[in-house]
Amino acid sequence: MKRRDFLKTALGGALGAGFAATTGFNPLAFADPVAKPRWYKGNIHCHSQWSDGQDLPEAVVDGYKKNGYDFLSLTDHNILHKEDLRFTGFGMNYTPSDLKQFDGETSFWKKIQPSYAWPNLIQDHVAKARELFGEDSVTLKETADGTYCRMKTEKELREQFAEEGKFLLIPGFEMTANLVHVNLINVDKDFFMEDPSITNLVAKLFDYAKDFYGDPESEPYLFTVNHPLWQYYNIQPSDLFQRPGIRYLEIGNNDTSWAYIPEAWTPEQLWDIVNAYRAKNDQPTLYGDGTDDSHGVFRQDYKAYHSWTGVYADALETEEIIKAMKRGRSYVSTALEFAEISFDGKTLGVKINPKVEGEYKIEFVGTKKDYDETFKVVETGGDAANTPKRTVECWSKEIGKVLETADGTEASYTLKSDDLYVRAKAYRVGAGMSYHGTASNKPTLLSADAAWTQPYRPGEKF
């Protein structure tokens, strides 16, 4: 069976209701008249005890399903949730002294530790899963080395939680090396690669994935570049110039509370710098995805459920979700929903669905064709553990500027002859917050209620 057929058979869904259907709205003139596209809410970046997340995988999946998500990809570091017996993983080695005790066993086994420290599993995490699913839901094994806990596999999680038309699980993992993190979504094999150069590693990872899985333009998987600001300006705009095949960048994961150089970029500005360059050089659009990168669904400071991706797809089915994302039929959210998005090749129209009473604004953001293409570099960092030495690119603030602002929950913008592209950002006034919910006087990408459309160029259609 071909990989595409295997994934479709194993992971496919069916037409079903999403979290917010558009009320009589159908912007897709090219859509199959039989299909009924809807908005679906999903997250393609979060973690469990398969790597360094705090909660057992079944508790993580259960949390997202109960919080109204339609699809989820559980993306642990450098590992897919397979049935192979193993005791090692991302920064972990729990190999028992007597392997015979695990004859015939499958999956990843993690030893329970007496207290929490990264990336430990402790009894409280096991107790939470048992509280949710019953005493017999967690498999434990007592050994001379201590108590081991078995992680549920992707197949088992799908059997427990997936429902046709209601909830979809998509396999994936986060390839993590040095300070470069990328997600591979809807793949059936994992790999690891490293390089001391961040720039080289980004390029090599994409090229290797293309050889390993096939061309992402034709194969049903996603390659996403994660949290570009973390830990300290790790990804530069030029890193994404040289690989135009990279089509997704995390927008909702980061803000500037990690690091901030006023003359440099925020993740949102990075998005614009790359898209201005790509539009001017006739390269594919760089789309944005929203994720919470949660490492603990029960810890308030980890902000699970704070950022997600809305996808306008023909069905709650793996290939349909990915196909829609690759066509830019998606948006980034930090809790605000778009009820409608339309783009007819010239005019971008949006309508938001506010859940909280307040004052709302819609900004239309873009870059002019004659933007200043020069940039300077700033040598910075090296003075603290979380600010390593960096050469940071500083580009013109005319890139990604606000073209027009409207008050209220509905607005539109018609491209001018000198616009390269336009995108919309909607937000509730005064709802700003920083990443872990702490006050910050630094500019922030995240907000309690905000949403971003994808960038659209003249002649394209939503």
Secondary structure, DSSP 8 states (H G I E B T S, - for coil): --HHHHHHHHH--B----SB--SS----TTS-TT---EEEEEE--B--TTTT-SS-HHHHHHHHHHTT-SEE----BT----SS-B-EETTEE---S-GGGGTT--SBEEEEESS--TT-EEHHHHHHHHHHH-GGGS-EEEETTEEEEE---HHHHHHHH-BTTTBEE--EEEEEETTEEEEEES-S-------S-HHHHHHHHHHHHHHHH--TTTSS-EEEE--SSTTTS-S-HHHHHS-TT--EEE-SS--TTS---TTS--HHHHHHHHHHHHHHTT----EEE----BS-TT-GGGTTTS-EEEEEESSBSHHHHHHHHHTT-EEEESS-EEEEEEE-SSEEEEEEE-SS-S-EEEEEEEEETT----EEEEEE--SBTTB--EEEEEE-TTTTEEEEEEESSEEEEE--TTEEEEEEEEEETT-B--TTS---SS--S-BSSEEEE--B-TT---
